[in-house]
Amino acid sequence: MEACADLPFDVQLHRVPFFLEPDYAPGYRESHQTRMVRKFGSAERFEAFKKGHGLVPRAAEVGVEWTEQQLSARVQSSTLRSHRLVQWASKRHGNGAAEALYTAMGRRHFSESGVLDDLEMLMAAAGEVDAIDVEKARAVLGCDEGVKAIL
């Protein structure tokens, strides 16, 4: 949002949950490679897509250092918990806290192979955000608060 600081109007970012895999049940996990081969129909088609897409070099252009190994090590899972946590953080603490949480979760998922359905990974990410009380966040994810709004 710093890039918008000099604009003659206010800019606010509001994230809306989007499920890449809406049929993933809570607790379901599969490797990134398995998901992509299923999505593209074969390992060869997935490799061709990766070469054409150039995610790693494009990320490096904006200062994000990923390796193919880091991206391949990811485990795909339901994102319901992570979406609920961000929604709660946004409502309770504002967009700034939600963006900081997204950043922490993204780093943990993409660079450290964290799983977006893993409660402890989500709590560690929440712990990086000053505004968020981790025990309150844990309590929210321990009940069904926000589930209907996300689904």
PyMOL commands that set and color helices and strands:
alter all, ss='L'
color gray80, all
select helices_A, chain A and resi 2-4+32-40+43-53+55-61+68-72+80-93+95-111+119-127+134-141+147-150
alter helices_A, ss='H'
color red, helices_A
select strands_A, chain A and resi 29-31+75-77
alter strands_A, ss='S'
color yellow, strands_A
deselect
rebuild
show_as cartoon
